[in-house]
Amino acid sequence: MEILFKVLLIIASLGLIAVVLLQKGKSAGLSGAISGGAEHLFGKTKARGLDLFLSRLTIGLAISFFVLALLVAYVVKE
């Protein structure tokens, strides 16, 4: 059981790294550095398509990573 959780944790961590690297930057260029995140906070444009999918996939993989990390820590402890 311990090996299964460790393998799943490795898969989740590699998937999370890949999905984060696939996403494009929220504030690219000099205009993003000057204005900060204000245009994203007050902007009316919403993510669609691939950006929305990658965002939701990142959230799902992050949750699974934390849950699996806790499970592995619990199983190894015993």
Buried (B, 14 or more C-beta within 10 A) or exposed (E): EEEEBBEBBEBBBEBBEEBEEEEEEEBEEEEBEEEEEEEEEEEEEEEEEEEEEBEEBBEBBBEBBEEBBEBBEEBEEE
